[in-house]
Amino acid sequence: MRAQLLRSMGLKSDKNLPDSHVEGQQLPDDRPVRFVWDKTPRGSSHNAAMKIRVIKELKENRVQQYRYVPESEFKDATVEGCFDQVFSTFRAKFKTQRDEAVAANRKQREETKAQKSRRVKRKKTKQASRTEMRRGLPIFSHSTFDPALQLECMSSEESCPEHEQSGTSNSRTKVQILKIRGLPWRIDKAETTTPTKERSPGLPKEGFQVPPKAIAGWMLSRRWLKEMREEQPDWAESLRQSAADSGDFDWDKFDTLGVETEEESDVEPYIPRSGASSLAHALAPAVG
């Protein structure tokens, strides 16, 4: 029915529906079908006439265009019900296309969806890079380091508006910046990636960021846990108990990631520049 409606209206798609017809104005039979979009077939004699015309053309084209559609689908009640459903969809599409506010909101939703997809892709790329590097480093093969390579543990990289960067006296280039936004519950130390774009440090992600369920205790920031105990003591204690570390790993004999301290130092954020992915950052224990 959707295909027939488009055919009767002389359209190839419903992405740009024609203007609403004026009720009471006669439409010649040799002109494409047009509707009064703010009315239903019951509320408009013109729409009722167009409905009859579309269904008639549908049945006339049955053998040529719809020969694979079962005969039962062409019963009057079925066809009329189908028309009403498709017409209702087209009315909603027309309203959306003409309503600038609705169209703007739809565009924003589409942009947000695309942005989310890009960020997830960056996280997966970072995860794959670190997983591959880990395979070549036996010292990180113990299962106690597995939680650090979850997708949820990858820091977010959010794109910023392009800005001009000066080059030679006769040229200027636009550079896309990725802002690295760490997770507040873990320590973000010097992180190097394989940058295809410039990166800069950004503020931690807003809101209450919940660590993944399979988090290990050694990954949690002591400063963050202290703050959580003050704000949500019951939740913080439950997290501390569920994030117990593996008992068969001896941290006293493992200093590759640095020595644990009582307080976290406020280190100037590191801007990645080199061409190697830092597995040590991904596996760095919370030292505060």
DOPALO-857288 format. One line per 5 residues: number of its first residue (from 1); their letters; for each residue y, z, x of N, C-alpha, C. Coordinates in nm, 3 decimals, decimal comma. Atoms other than C-alpha are relative to their C-alpha. Example, Ala and Ser with C-alpha at 12.3 -4.5 7.8 and 13.67 -1.06 7.14 Angstrom:
<atoms>
1> as> -0,119/0,000/0,089/-0,450/0,780/1,230/0,120/0,000/0,090 | -0,119/-0,006/-0,082/-0,106/0,714/1,367/0,109/0,073/-0,077
</atoms>
This chain:
<atoms>
1> mraql> -0,120/0,000/0,082/0,000/0,000/0,000/0,127/0,000/0,087 | -0,116/-0,002/-0,090/0,240/0,077/0,286/0,027/-0,142/0,054 | -0,016/0,136/-0,053/0,177/-0,270/0,433/0,056/-0,094/-0,106 | -0,049/0,086/0,107/0,236/-0,433/0,096/0,146/0,029/-0,034 | -0,139/-0,035/0,026/0,558/-0,242/0,038/0,093/-0,063/0,103
6> lrsmg> -0,081/0,061/-0,105/0,692/-0,358/0,373/0,006/-0,152/-0,018 | 0,005/0,145/0,019/0,580/-0,714/0,300/0,089/-0,040/-0,118 | -0,082/0,032/0,116/0,746/-0,712/-0,042/0,149/0,018/0,028 | -0,140/-0,024/-0,036/1,067/-0,579/0,114/0,047/-0,091/0,113 | -0,036/0,091/-0,108/1,058/-0,842/0,389/0,026/0,071/0,131
11> lksdk> -0,019/-0,080/-0,122/1,032/-0,581/0,665/-0,125/-0,002/0,087 | 0,112/-0,011/-0,092/0,815/-0,552/0,974/-0,039/0,145/0,026 | 0,027/-0,143/-0,018/0,844/-0,173/0,997/0,094/0,080/-0,089 | -0,084/-0,087/0,083/0,998/0,124/0,817/0,102/0,077/0,084 | -0,091/-0,073/-0,089/1,215/0,229/1,114/0,147/-0,017/-0,037
16> nlpds> -0,139/0,022/0,041/1,532/0,087/0,959/0,001/-0,055/-0,143 | 0,008/0,041/0,140/1,507/0,078/0,580/0,136/-0,050/-0,049 | -0,126/0,059/0,050/1,770/-0,131/0,391/0,076/0,097/-0,089 | -0,085/-0,084/0,084/2,058/0,019/0,196/-0,055/0,010/-0,142 | 0,044/-0,023/0,138/2,002/0,154/-0,152/0,057/-0,106/-0,093
21> hvegq> -0,045/0,098/0,099/2,022/-0,096/-0,437/0,085/0,071/-0,106 | -0,087/-0,056/0,104/2,284/-0,043/-0,708/-0,072/-0,007/-0,134 | 0,067/-0,005/0,130/2,129/0,069/-1,036/0,075/-0,086/-0,101 | -0,061/0,086/0,101/2,189/-0,187/-1,311/0,034/-0,139/0,051 | -0,029/0,132/-0,058/2,256/-0,474/-1,072/-0,129/-0,080/0,009
26> qlpdd> 0,122/0,081/0,005/2,006/-0,755/-1,125/-0,037/-0,052/0,138 | 0,051/0,051/-0,127/1,788/-0,856/-0,831/-0,086/-0,123/-0,028 | 0,079/0,122/0,026/1,663/-1,219/-0,838/-0,143/0,014/0,052 | 0,141/-0,008/-0,038/1,287/-1,265/-0,815/-0,028/-0,058/0,138 | 0,024/0,061/-0,131/1,321/-1,475/-0,500/0,059/0,084/0,116
31> rpvrf> -0,053/-0,090/-0,103/1,494/-1,187/-0,315/-0,102/0,109/0,030 | 0,092/-0,109/-0,033/1,301/-0,916/-0,129/0,022/0,121/-0,089 | -0,008/-0,121/0,081/1,226/-0,597/-0,317/0,099/0,099/0,061 | -0,091/-0,106/-0,042/1,496/-0,329/-0,299/-0,008/0,116/-0,098 | 0,013/-0,119/0,083/1,502/0,026/-0,430/0,129/0,080/-0,005
36> vwdkt> -0,105/-0,100/0,010/1,749/0,283/-0,553/-0,060/0,128/0,059 | 0,073/-0,101/-0,077/1,650/0,543/-0,293/0,018/0,143/-0,052 | -0,021/-0,138/0,046/1,797/0,850/-0,461/-0,063/0,025/-0,137 | 0,067/-0,018/0,128/1,586/0,798/-0,774/-0,148/-0,035/0,012 | 0,143/0,029/0,006/1,216/0,792/-0,859/-0,022/-0,118/-0,093
41> prgss> 0,028/0,108/0,095/1,045/0,508/-1,049/0,018/0,043/-0,146 | -0,019/-0,047/0,137/1,058/0,726/-1,361/0,147/0,018/-0,033 | -0,142/-0,025/0,024/1,427/0,798/-1,319/0,087/-0,123/0,016 | -0,077/0,123/-0,021/1,530/0,438/-1,251/-0,076/-0,117/-0,058 | 0,065/0,118/0,058/1,451/0,132/-1,459/-0,018/-0,108/0,106
46> hnaam> 0,012/0,099/-0,108/1,515/-0,082/-1,151/-0,121/0,033/0,088 | 0,115/-0,038/-0,083/1,264/0,114/-0,941/-0,132/-0,022/-0,073 | 0,121/0,022/0,079/1,011/0,096/-1,225/-0,037/-0,148/0,002 | 0,026/0,144/-0,003/1,049/-0,284/-1,230/-0,050/-0,043/0,138 | 0,043/0,032/-0,136/1,013/-0,300/-0,850/-0,144/0,048/0,024
51> kirvi> 0,136/-0,051/-0,012/0,697/-0,089/-0,874/-0,100/-0,099/-0,059 | 0,087/0,099/0,065/0,543/-0,336/-1,117/-0,012/-0,125/0,086 | 0,000/0,121/-0,083/0,642/-0,624/-0,890/-0,085/0,018/0,126 | 0,077/-0,025/-0,124/0,493/-0,466/-0,574/-0,149/0,003/-0,030 | 0,141/-0,009/0,036/0,164/-0,385/-0,748/-0,056/-0,138/-0,037
56> kelke> 0,042/0,136/0,035/0,148/-0,738/-0,888/-0,025/-0,083/0,126 | 0,016/0,074/-0,126/0,199/-0,886/-0,540/-0,119/0,051/0,080 | 0,117/-0,058/-0,068/-0,062/-0,648/-0,401/-0,129/-0,063/-0,052 | 0,121/0,056/0,060/-0,323/-0,775/-0,644/-0,011/-0,149/0,026 | 0,002/0,143/-0,029/-0,222/-1,136/-0,586/-0,046/-0,028/0,143
61> nrvqq> 0,037/0,016/-0,141/-0,274/-1,090/-0,211/-0,133/0,067/0,034 | 0,122/-0,078/-0,022/-0,597/-0,898/-0,257/-0,103/-0,075/0,082 | 0,105/0,077/-0,068/-0,834/-1,173/-0,144/0,043/-0,039/0,141 | -0,048/0,050/-0,129/-0,619/-1,304/0,139/0,030/0,111/0,100 | -0,047/-0,105/-0,092/-0,477/-0,982/0,285/-0,089/0,125/0,003
66> yryvp> 0,071/-0,128/0,010/-0,704/-0,699/0,168/-0,147/-0,018/-0,041 | 0,136/0,029/0,043/-1,051/-0,849/0,137/-0,100/0,107/0,043 | 0,093/-0,104/-0,046/-1,209/-0,556/0,326/0,021/0,134/-0,073 | -0,025/-0,123/0,076/-1,063/-0,294/0,090/-0,095/0,003/-0,120 | 0,095/-0,008/0,112/-1,324/-0,172/-0,166/0,068/-0,028/-0,134
71> esefk> -0,054/0,037/0,131/-1,279/-0,297/-0,522/0,048/0,122/-0,078 | -0,037/-0,122/0,073/-1,259/0,060/-0,651/0,143/0,045/0,032 | -0,135/-0,041/-0,041/-0,929/0,104/-0,462/0,109/-0,075/-0,077 | -0,099/0,081/0,072/-0,761/-0,155/-0,685/0,009/0,035/-0,149 | -0,015/-0,044/0,138/-0,798/0,035/-1,013/0,145/0,040/-0,023
76> datve> -0,142/-0,023/0,030/-0,462/0,076/-1,188/0,046/0,141/0,036 | -0,040/-0,139/-0,026/-0,453/0,455/-1,165/0,007/0,027/0,150 | 0,003/-0,020/-0,146/-0,545/0,449/-0,795/0,118/-0,068/0,067 | -0,109/0,077/-0,061/-0,293/0,179/-0,707/0,136/0,065/-0,031 | -0,127/-0,061/0,037/-0,010/0,348/-0,900/0,022/0,131/0,074
81> gcfdq> -0,012/-0,126/-0,074/-0,081/0,684/-0,742/0,032/-0,022/0,147 | -0,024/0,034/-0,140/-0,087/0,526/-0,399/0,144/-0,046/0,020 | -0,139/0,047/-0,010/0,244/0,351/-0,463/0,097/0,119/-0,003 | -0,090/-0,115/0,012/0,411/0,677/-0,572/0,003/0,081/0,130 | 0,007/-0,077/-0,124/0,291/0,849/-0,256/0,076/-0,070/0,114
86> vfstf> -0,067/0,074/-0,107/0,410/0,575/-0,020/0,150/-0,009/-0,026 | -0,142/0,009/0,033/0,740/0,535/-0,204/0,071/0,133/0,029 | -0,058/-0,131/-0,031/0,801/0,909/-0,174/0,022/0,017/0,150 | -0,014/-0,006/-0,146/0,742/0,883/0,201/0,118/-0,085/0,047 | -0,110/0,090/-0,038/0,983/0,590/0,227/0,136/0,060/-0,039
91> rakfk> -0,125/-0,065/0,041/1,250/0,781/0,033/0,041/0,106/0,101 | -0,028/-0,104/-0,099/1,222/1,069/0,280/0,046/-0,062/0,132 | -0,040/0,069/-0,123/1,244/0,826/0,572/0,142/-0,054/-0,011 | -0,135/0,054/0,020/1,554/0,664/0,425/0,104/0,112/0,013 | -0,093/-0,113/-0,007/1,723/1,002/0,383/0,019/0,045/0,144
96> tqrde> -0,007/-0,041/-0,140/1,639/1,093/0,741/0,083/-0,098/0,082 | -0,072/0,103/-0,076/1,772/0,764/0,874/0,149/-0,002/-0,033 | -0,141/0,004/0,039/2,098/0,796/0,681/0,071/0,134/0,024 | -0,059/-0,132/-0,019/2,154/1,167/0,733/0,013/0,027/0,149 | -0,022/-0,013/-0,144/2,309/1,203/1,077/-0,047/0,134/0,054
101> avaan> 0,041/-0,133/-0,046/2,241/1,574/1,099/-0,151/0,009/0,014 | 0,146/-0,001/-0,005/1,874/1,530/1,017/-0,048/-0,085/0,116 | 0,039/0,089/-0,109/1,850/1,239/1,260/0,022/0,067/0,135 | -0,029/-0,068/-0,126/2,013/1,447/1,534/-0,104/0,109/0,028 | 0,102/-0,104/-0,017/1,769/1,733/1,475/-0,134/-0,060/0,039
106> rkqre> 0,126/0,066/-0,034/1,475/1,495/1,486/0,002/-0,046/0,146 | -0,012/0,044/-0,139/1,603/1,351/1,814/-0,013/0,117/0,095 | 0,009/-0,118/-0,084/1,641/1,701/1,956/-0,143/0,049/0,012 | 0,141/-0,041/-0,003/1,283/1,788/1,859/-0,082/-0,091/0,090 | 0,072/0,095/-0,084/1,157/1,472/2,025/0,031/0,022/0,148
111> etkaq> -0,039/-0,025/-0,139/1,355/1,546/2,343/-0,062/0,129/0,051 | 0,061/-0,127/-0,040/1,228/1,905/2,349/-0,149/-0,017/0,027 | 0,143/0,026/-0,018/0,870/1,784/2,309/-0,025/-0,074/0,131 | 0,015/0,077/-0,124/0,913/1,532/2,593/0,029/0,087/0,122 | -0,035/-0,090/-0,110/1,077/1,796/2,813/-0,115/0,096/0,029
116> ksrrv> 0,113/-0,091/-0,016/0,790/2,038/2,754/-0,117/-0,071/0,068 | 0,109/0,077/-0,059/0,541/1,765/2,842/0,024/-0,022/0,149 | -0,032/0,022/-0,141/0,722/1,691/3,170/-0,021/0,127/0,081 | 0,014/-0,126/-0,073/0,726/2,059/3,269/-0,146/0,039/0,017 | 0,144/-0,028/-0,012/0,356/2,103/3,195/-0,062/-0,089/0,105
121> krkkt> 0,052/0,093/-0,099/0,284/1,795/3,404/0,033/0,047/0,141 | -0,037/-0,051/-0,132/0,478/1,943/3,698/-0,085/0,120/0,037 | 0,084/-0,116/-0,029/0,283/2,268/3,667/-0,142/-0,042/0,037 | 0,136/0,046/-0,029/-0,048/2,081/3,662/-0,007/-0,064/0,138 | -0,004/0,061/-0,133/0,054/1,883/3,971/0,002/0,108/0,107
126> kqasr> -0,008/-0,111/-0,095/0,144/2,205/4,151/-0,135/0,073/0,007 | 0,130/-0,067/0,004/-0,184/2,368/4,039/-0,105/-0,079/0,075 | 0,099/0,085/-0,066/-0,392/2,072/4,158/0,022/0,000/0,151 | -0,031/0,000/-0,143/-0,214/2,069/4,496/-0,047/0,127/0,067 | 0,040/-0,128/-0,058/-0,277/2,438/4,556/-0,151/0,019/-0,003
131> temrr> 0,146/-0,010/0,008/-0,636/2,420/4,438/-0,065/-0,082/0,110 | 0,054/0,085/-0,106/-0,702/2,134/4,679/0,019/0,064/0,137 | -0,024/-0,064/-0,129/-0,543/2,320/4,970/-0,091/0,120/0,020 | 0,085/-0,118/-0,010/-0,746/2,631/4,893/-0,141/-0,036/0,047 | 0,134/0,041/-0,041/-1,069/2,437/4,941/-0,013/-0,009/0,152
136> glpif> 0,004/0,012/-0,146/-0,976/2,388/5,306/0,033/0,130/0,072 | -0,033/-0,129/-0,061/-0,892/2,757/5,365/-0,102/0,105/-0,043 | 0,107/-0,094/0,035/-1,207/2,974/5,363/0,050/0,143/-0,023 | -0,047/-0,138/0,014/-1,000/3,294/5,392/0,045/0,030/-0,143 | -0,042/-0,020/0,139/-0,886/3,239/5,031/-0,111/-0,033/-0,099
141> shstf> 0,111/0,042/0,088/-1,231/3,155/4,891/-0,048/0,111/-0,092 | 0,048/-0,112/0,081/-1,293/3,503/4,746/0,054/-0,010/-0,143 | -0,036/0,012/0,142/-1,284/3,523/4,366/0,122/0,083/-0,038 | -0,117/-0,083/0,033/-1,008/3,784/4,379/0,128/-0,083/-0,004 | -0,118/0,086/0,000/-0,765/3,496/4,439/0,000/-0,103/-0,114
146> dpalq> 0,009/0,098/0,108/-0,884/3,289/4,140/0,114/0,009/-0,102 | -0,104/-0,008/0,103/-0,629/3,427/3,890/0,133/-0,061/0,040 | -0,130/0,050/-0,045/-0,337/3,312/4,107/0,017/-0,149/-0,024 | -0,008/0,145/0,016/-0,423/2,947/4,046/-0,011/-0,044/-0,146 | -0,007/0,039/0,141/-0,407/2,959/3,666/0,128/-0,079/-0,026
151> lecms> -0,118/0,080/0,032/-0,167/2,712/3,510/0,118/0,088/-0,039 | -0,108/-0,089/0,044/0,030/3,001/3,358/0,071/0,069/0,116 | -0,060/-0,067/-0,116/0,098/3,135/3,707/0,086/-0,093/0,084 | -0,085/0,093/-0,074/0,275/2,823/3,827/0,146/0,018/-0,046 | -0,140/-0,015/0,036/0,653/2,868/3,839/0,052/-0,127/-0,067
156> seesc> -0,054/0,113/0,076/0,855/2,647/3,607/0,102/-0,075/0,082 | -0,101/0,084/-0,064/1,057/2,354/3,739/0,070/-0,080/-0,109 | -0,074/0,061/0,109/1,327/2,247/3,496/0,106/-0,094/0,055 | -0,095/0,099/-0,049/1,534/1,933/3,545/0,141/0,034/-0,045 | -0,142/-0,020/0,028/1,913/1,959/3,559/0,068/-0,136/-0,011
161> peheq> -0,072/0,128/0,006/2,173/1,690/3,486/0,020/-0,058/0,139 | -0,019/0,066/-0,129/2,208/1,432/3,762/0,142/0,025/0,051 | -0,132/-0,012/-0,059/2,495/1,482/4,004/0,009/-0,092/0,120 | -0,020/0,094/-0,110/2,646/1,259/4,265/-0,009/0,072/0,134 | 0,013/-0,053/-0,135/2,562/1,318/4,628/0,060/-0,103/0,095
166> sgtsn> -0,067/0,093/-0,089/2,780/1,165/4,896/-0,094/-0,049/0,108 | 0,080/0,057/-0,107/2,619/0,933/5,145/0,093/-0,056/0,106 | -0,094/0,062/-0,093/2,803/0,686/5,365/0,136/-0,009/-0,067 | -0,136/0,009/0,054/3,171/0,621/5,317/0,009/-0,098/-0,115 | -0,005/0,103/0,103/3,088/0,328/5,091/-0,102/0,020/-0,112
171> srtkv> 0,106/-0,015/0,099/2,806/0,473/4,884/-0,011/0,144/-0,050 | 0,030/-0,130/0,060/2,726/0,757/4,649/-0,127/-0,016/-0,082 | 0,126/0,008/0,073/2,387/0,830/4,500/-0,011/0,116/-0,097 | 0,025/-0,106/0,097/2,285/1,027/4,194/-0,134/0,065/0,029 | 0,121/-0,074/-0,035/2,028/1,300/4,259/-0,042/0,086/-0,118
176> qilki> 0,054/-0,085/0,106/1,803/1,466/4,000/-0,047/0,131/0,062 | 0,035/-0,132/-0,054/1,773/1,841/4,066/-0,103/0,066/-0,090 | 0,097/-0,083/0,073/1,471/2,050/3,965/0,031/0,145/0,032 | -0,031/-0,141/-0,019/1,559/2,416/3,913/-0,127/0,082/-0,015 | 0,122/-0,081/0,000/1,272/2,650/4,005/0,030/0,134/-0,066
181> rglpw> -0,020/-0,126/0,072/1,250/2,941/3,760/-0,128/0,081/0,005 | 0,119/-0,081/-0,022/1,009/3,212/3,863/-0,036/0,086/-0,120 | 0,049/-0,090/0,104/0,805/3,446/3,647/0,040/0,142/0,039 | -0,051/-0,132/-0,037/0,960/3,795/3,632/-0,107/0,100/0,036 | 0,104/-0,099/-0,028/0,625/3,972/3,652/-0,066/-0,017/0,136
186> ridka> 0,059/0,019/-0,132/0,533/3,831/3,996/0,109/-0,025/0,103 | -0,094/0,024/-0,108/0,701/3,799/4,335/0,006/-0,148/0,029 | -0,017/0,140/-0,041/0,843/3,456/4,411/0,054/-0,005/0,141 | -0,041/0,011/-0,140/0,848/3,422/4,787/0,026/-0,145/0,034 | -0,030/0,137/-0,045/0,925/3,115/4,993/-0,108/-0,095/-0,047
191> etttp> 0,095/0,095/0,057/0,763/2,829/4,810/0,035/-0,140/0,045 | -0,022/0,138/-0,040/0,723/2,483/4,955/-0,091/-0,090/-0,079 | 0,078/0,096/0,078/0,606/2,187/4,756/0,015/-0,136/0,064 | -0,021/0,137/-0,046/0,584/1,815/4,802/0,109/-0,059/-0,087 | -0,110/0,035/0,090/0,928/1,732/4,667/0,026/-0,149/-0,008
196> tkers> -0,047/0,136/0,023/0,997/1,394/4,514/0,144/0,006/-0,048 | -0,137/-0,020/0,042/1,323/1,542/4,388/0,053/0,126/0,068 | -0,061/-0,119/-0,056/1,571/1,798/4,519/-0,031/0,119/-0,090 | 0,027/-0,120/0,076/1,503/2,156/4,414/0,101/0,108/0,036 | -0,092/-0,110/-0,025/1,725/2,461/4,382/-0,050/0,122/-0,075
201> pglpk> 0,046/-0,122/0,068/1,658/2,826/4,290/0,078/0,023/-0,128 | -0,066/-0,031/0,125/1,736/2,930/3,935/-0,032/0,141/-0,044 | 0,026/-0,133/0,052/1,737/3,247/3,729/-0,142/0,008/-0,054 | 0,132/-0,015/0,062/1,403/3,392/3,610/0,004/-0,045/-0,145 | 0,006/0,046/0,138/1,287/3,265/3,272/0,042/0,112/-0,094
206> egfqv> -0,050/-0,099/0,094/1,451/3,436/2,977/-0,112/0,054/-0,088 | 0,093/-0,055/0,096/1,278/3,657/2,727/-0,111/0,081/0,064 | 0,111/-0,083/-0,044/0,969/3,870/2,751/-0,116/-0,090/0,041 | 0,105/0,086/-0,052/0,724/3,683/2,973/-0,129/0,080/0,019 | 0,127/-0,072/-0,005/0,366/3,801/2,920/-0,092/-0,065/0,103
211> ppkai> 0,095/0,056/-0,097/0,127/3,758/3,215/-0,126/-0,049/-0,072 | 0,124/0,047/0,062/-0,194/3,563/3,137/-0,105/0,111/-0,004 | 0,099/-0,105/0,020/-0,493/3,767/3,021/-0,085/0,027/0,124 | 0,089/-0,016/-0,116/-0,695/3,704/3,337/0,077/0,035/0,127 | -0,081/-0,033/-0,116/-0,419/3,833/3,566/-0,067/0,109/0,083
216> agwml> 0,053/-0,101/-0,091/-0,518/4,038/3,871/0,109/0,101/0,032 | -0,097/-0,105/-0,025/-0,351/4,369/3,951/0,086/-0,024/0,122 | -0,076/0,022/-0,124/-0,246/4,260/4,300/0,114/-0,100/-0,016 | -0,104/0,100/0,023/-0,030/3,986/4,149/0,124/0,057/-0,069 | -0,109/-0,055/0,080/0,190/4,218/3,943/0,106/0,068/0,087
221> srrwl> -0,113/-0,061/-0,070/0,532/4,324/4,066/0,011/0,147/-0,039 | -0,015/-0,142/0,029/0,567/4,700/4,098/0,134/0,029/-0,068 | -0,130/-0,020/0,062/0,934/4,679/4,010/-0,006/-0,038/-0,147 | 0,011/0,046/0,139/0,854/4,482/3,695/-0,083/0,098/-0,082 | 0,083/-0,098/0,072/0,576/4,727/3,597/0,078/0,128/-0,028
226> kemre> -0,081/-0,120/0,019/0,817/5,016/3,645/0,096/-0,019/-0,116 | -0,093/0,029/0,109/1,068/4,851/3,413/-0,073/-0,004/-0,134 | 0,078/0,008/0,124/0,796/4,782/3,156/-0,044/0,138/-0,047 | 0,040/-0,136/0,038/0,681/5,145/3,165/0,115/0,072/-0,070 | -0,116/-0,063/0,063/1,033/5,247/3,071/0,029/-0,061/-0,137
231> eqpdw> -0,033/0,069/0,125/1,075/4,985/2,797/-0,116/0,001/-0,099 | 0,118/0,006/0,086/0,718/4,955/2,661/-0,116/0,070/0,070 | 0,099/-0,075/-0,077/0,505/5,232/2,813/-0,145/-0,026/-0,040 | 0,139/0,020/0,045/0,193/5,180/2,599/-0,051/-0,137/0,043 | 0,041/0,136/-0,039/0,183/4,805/2,662/-0,019/-0,010/0,150
236> aeslr> 0,008/0,006/-0,146/0,249/4,847/3,036/-0,126/0,067/0,051 | 0,120/-0,070/-0,044/-0,034/5,098/3,073/-0,125/-0,080/-0,034 | 0,113/0,084/0,039/-0,273/4,872/2,882/-0,016/-0,117/0,095 | 0,004/0,111/-0,094/-0,181/4,583/3,111/-0,051/0,046/0,135 | 0,042/-0,051/-0,130/-0,227/4,794/3,423/-0,151/0,022/0,005
241> qsaad> 0,144/-0,027/0,004/-0,577/4,894/3,314/-0,081/-0,129/-0,008 | 0,074/0,126/0,016/-0,681/4,541/3,214/0,011/-0,089/0,123 | -0,022/0,083/-0,118/-0,548/4,392/3,538/-0,055/0,065/0,125 | 0,061/-0,067/-0,116/-0,780/4,584/3,766/-0,046/-0,104/0,101 | 0,042/0,091/-0,106/-0,856/4,425/4,102/-0,149/0,010/0,026
246> sgdfd> 0,142/0,001/-0,036/-1,201/4,328/4,225/-0,027/0,108/0,103 | 0,030/-0,111/-0,090/-1,360/4,627/4,395/-0,066/-0,039/0,129 | 0,073/0,040/-0,121/-1,548/4,425/4,656/0,087/-0,075/0,100 | -0,088/0,065/-0,096/-1,240/4,292/4,836/0,079/0,106/0,075 | -0,065/-0,100/-0,084/-1,101/4,494/5,127/0,136/-0,050/0,045
251> wdkfd> -0,135/0,041/-0,037/-0,726/4,449/5,141/0,043/0,056/0,135 | -0,037/-0,060/-0,129/-0,706/4,679/5,447/-0,032/-0,091/0,117 | 0,040/0,090/-0,108/-0,875/4,408/5,653/0,055/-0,142/-0,021 | -0,054/0,132/0,033/-0,674/4,123/5,505/0,152/0,008/0,001 | -0,146/-0,007/-0,010/-0,313/4,085/5,619/0,064/-0,138/0,007
256> tlgve> -0,052/0,137/-0,007/-0,273/3,707/5,594/0,125/-0,018/-0,085 | -0,113/0,016/0,093/-0,031/3,742/5,303/0,109/0,102/0,022 | -0,103/-0,098/-0,028/0,171/4,021/5,460/-0,043/0,140/-0,038 | 0,031/-0,141/0,024/0,176/4,398/5,441/0,070/0,047/-0,126 | -0,057/-0,052/0,124/0,232/4,573/5,110/0,101/0,109/0,029
261> teees> -0,104/-0,102/-0,016/0,550/4,781/5,085/0,027/0,066/-0,134 | -0,026/-0,076/0,122/0,679/5,031/4,833/0,110/-0,062/-0,085 | -0,112/0,059/0,073/0,995/4,843/4,738/0,009/-0,149/0,026 | -0,020/0,143/-0,014/1,063/4,476/4,676/0,140/-0,025/0,055 | -0,131/0,033/-0,056/1,344/4,339/4,888/0,060/-0,117/-0,075
266> dvepy> -0,070/0,110/0,066/1,605/4,113/4,737/0,027/-0,109/0,102 | -0,010/0,107/-0,098/1,551/3,803/4,945/0,069/-0,120/-0,063 | -0,065/0,122/0,049/1,771/3,497/4,909/-0,105/-0,102/-0,036 | 0,102/0,099/0,042/1,568/3,239/4,710/-0,009/-0,115/0,098 | 0,025/0,109/-0,095/1,411/2,972/4,925/0,000/-0,133/-0,073
271> iprsg> -0,002/0,134/0,060/1,482/2,607/4,846/-0,102/-0,086/0,072 | 0,105/0,080/-0,065/1,170/2,397/4,914/0,054/-0,129/0,059 | -0,043/0,123/-0,065/1,229/2,117/5,161/-0,114/-0,072/0,069 | 0,104/0,062/-0,080/0,908/2,055/5,352/-0,097/-0,079/-0,085 | 0,092/0,087/0,072/0,625/1,822/5,263/-0,136/0,060/-0,024
276> assla> 0,131/-0,062/0,019/0,340/2,074/5,238/0,007/0,103/-0,110 | 0,005/-0,098/0,107/0,238/2,283/4,940/-0,038/0,136/0,056 | 0,025/-0,132/-0,056/0,247/2,656/5,013/-0,100/0,076/-0,083 | 0,102/-0,078/0,070/-0,079/2,811/4,905/0,028/0,148/0,018 | -0,028/-0,141/-0,025/0,032/3,137/5,062/0,095/0,056/-0,105
281> halap> -0,090/-0,047/0,105/0,312/3,159/4,806/-0,076/0,023/-0,130 | 0,075/-0,012/0,125/0,076/3,102/4,518/-0,089/0,123/0,001 | 0,094/-0,112/-0,011/-0,158/3,374/4,647/0,065/0,126/0,053 | -0,067/-0,116/-0,057/0,106/3,615/4,773/-0,011/0,120/-0,093 | 0,012/-0,118/0,085/0,035/3,969/4,643/0,137/0,058/-0,031
286> avg> -0,125/-0,066/0,035/0,305/4,167/4,468/0,023/0,112/0,099 | -0,018/-0,095/-0,107/0,454/4,371/4,749/0,097/0,112/-0,037 | -0,100/-0,100/0,035/0,698/4,582/4,556/-0,056/0,115/-0,078
</atoms>
